[in-house]
């Protein structure tokens, strides 16, 4: 059984992902954008994505925030954007400080 504080944390993360807005969690706010040059020695985790409504005036920001939250849940430190714009974004999540 999960403790109340643990359920609260997951509720906040789930809401941030579902709502697509508000603010980033501390873990997601630490995820940096990366390029092929920077990510050569990093560990690829998996692809992540995010989406927002067509009527959202900040759709790209909210979609990227959603993808960052998903990357943070994987333990990522960096994200390389594949589809970086608009109502749907997709990126590759990497961990650059993972032990060998």
C-alpha positions as CSV (number, residue, x, y, z in Angstrom):
1,X,0.0,0.0,0.0
2,X,1.3,3.4,-0.9
3,X,1.7,6.1,1.8
4,X,-0.4,9.2,1.6
5,X,2.6,11.4,0.7
6,X,3.7,9.0,-2.1
7,X,0.1,9.0,-3.6
8,X,0.1,12.8,-3.4
9,X,3.3,13.0,-5.4
10,X,2.1,10.7,-8.1
11,X,-1.2,12.6,-8.2
12,X,0.6,15.9,-8.8
13,X,2.8,14.3,-11.6
14,X,-0.3,12.7,-13.2
15,X,-2.2,16.0,-13.1
16,X,0.7,17.8,-14.6
17,X,0.9,15.3,-17.4
18,X,-2.9,15.2,-18.0
19,X,-3.4,18.9,-17.7
20,X,-0.3,19.8,-19.7
21,X,0.1,23.1,-18.0
22,X,0.8,24.8,-14.7
23,X,4.4,24.3,-14.0
24,X,7.0,21.6,-14.2
25,X,7.9,19.3,-11.3
26,X,11.4,19.9,-9.9
27,X,12.7,16.8,-11.7
28,X,11.3,17.8,-15.1
29,X,12.6,21.3,-14.7
30,X,16.1,19.9,-14.5
31,X,15.9,18.1,-17.8
32,X,18.1,19.9,-20.4
33,X,17.8,19.9,-24.1
34,X,20.5,17.9,-25.8
35,X,22.1,17.5,-29.2
36,X,23.8,14.5,-30.8
37,X,27.2,15.9,-29.9
38,X,26.3,16.2,-26.2
39,X,24.5,12.8,-26.0
40,X,27.2,10.5,-27.4
41,X,28.2,9.0,-24.1
42,X,24.7,9.1,-22.6
43,X,22.2,6.2,-22.1
44,X,19.1,6.3,-24.3
45,X,16.0,5.5,-22.2
46,X,13.1,5.7,-24.6
47,X,11.0,8.0,-26.7
48,X,8.6,10.4,-24.9
49,X,5.9,12.6,-26.3
50,X,3.4,15.3,-25.2
51,X,0.4,16.9,-26.7
52,X,-1.9,19.9,-26.2
53,X,-5.1,21.2,-27.5
54,X,-5.3,23.0,-30.8
55,X,-7.0,25.9,-28.9
56,X,-4.2,26.2,-26.4
57,X,-2.3,29.5,-27.0
58,X,0.9,27.9,-25.5
59,X,0.4,24.5,-27.0
60,X,4.1,23.9,-27.8
61,X,5.2,24.8,-24.3
62,X,2.5,22.6,-22.7
63,X,3.2,19.7,-25.0
64,X,7.0,19.9,-24.2
65,X,6.2,20.2,-20.5
66,X,4.2,17.0,-20.7
67,X,7.1,15.2,-22.5
68,X,9.6,16.5,-19.9
69,X,7.4,15.1,-17.1
70,X,7.4,11.7,-18.8
71,X,11.2,11.9,-19.3
72,X,11.6,12.8,-15.6
73,X,9.6,9.8,-14.6
74,X,12.2,7.6,-16.4
75,X,15.1,9.3,-14.7
76,X,16.2,11.2,-17.7
77,X,18.7,14.1,-17.5
78,X,18.4,15.3,-21.2
79,X,15.9,15.2,-24.0
80,X,16.6,15.5,-27.7
81,X,13.6,16.8,-29.6
82,X,12.6,14.9,-32.8
83,X,9.3,16.7,-33.3
84,X,9.8,20.0,-31.4
85,X,6.7,22.0,-32.3
86,X,3.1,22.7,-32.0
87,X,0.4,20.6,-30.5
88,X,2.4,17.3,-30.6
89,X,6.0,16.9,-29.6
90,X,8.3,13.9,-29.5
91,X,11.7,13.5,-28.1
92,X,14.3,10.9,-27.0
93,X,15.0,10.7,-23.3
94,X,18.6,10.2,-22.2
95,X,20.4,9.8,-18.9
96,X,23.9,11.3,-19.0
97,X,25.2,10.4,-15.6
98,X,24.2,6.8,-15.5
99,X,26.9,4.5,-14.0
100,X,28.4,2.0,-16.4
